[in-house]
Amino acid sequence: MAAGTVFGLGQGIMYVFVAATLGSTAAFLVSRSVARAMIEKKLRHNMKFAAIDKAIAAHGLKIVLLLRLSPAFPFTLLNYALGLTKVRFRDYVIASIGMLPGTILYVYYGKIAGDVAMLIGSEAVEKDIGYYIVLGLGLVATIAVTIVVARLARRALHEITGA
């Protein structure tokens, strides 16, 4: 194992995904427990909020999963905003699986950046050219899948919410 390598790509994905899920769940719970009642009271006559809240209550798992798959929505704000809705906690947590494609992409970027840094620093990299070809192809495939999934998610969200 090269110096500076703490764990592999698979372990990195697992650690980042678990941490992201725990962090987003904490933000959701804070929002739900601290602000939900107040926001619901203030917006009870707002028809748009009521329609979105009703759609999320009825199709929570699907909507949250699609929102997680789309990089168009900033996750931090989304975590708090979803805590203000009637989405079931169980559905919210299960839909966290939608963060996995983005997690894989970001961890993959980190892996590539680490390998490039090792090469620039003249540290011995115990990999042949085939490794870098597979790494590059994997990166291209990951980006392509992320783009396709994001477009499909955006389209499906539009169909469900009409917005």
Buried (B, 14 or more C-beta within 10 A) or exposed (E): EEEEBEEEBEEBBBBBBEEBBEEBBEBBBEBBEEBBEEBBEEBEEEEEBEEBBEBBBEBBBBBBBBBBBBBEBEBEEBBBBBBBBBBBEEBBBBBBEBBBBBBBBBBBEEBBEBBEEBEEEEEEBEBEEEEBEEBEEBBEEBEEEBEEBBEEBBEBBEEBBEE
